[in-house]
Amino acid sequence: GMTDAAGTISVKLFAGLELSAAERRSEYEYDPRVVPTVGAVAEAIGLEPGAAGLILVNGVHAGLDHVLGPGDQVSLFPPVGGG
């Protein structure tokens, strides 16, 4: 299992978006002091601009400028009907 992640952001990639990530992984954890926004998370993962078409933070739609905090859960999906 994961170590205690109370102070970190949990990030999950869905629907094949992990194939666009630098490490080809679908789950990540980040320190919000290091990656303070959704856009910074996407950049840290290695996603191209626009790769994350749908962003949810704690189940609520958010933008790249959304500021993250400890314990937030970020879900990233590719653009709907993209390609």
ABEGO torsion letter per residue (X at the ends): XBBBAAABBBBBBBGGAAAABAAGBABBBBBAAABABAAAAAAAAGBBBGABABBBBGGBBBBAABBBBBGBBBBBBBBBGBX
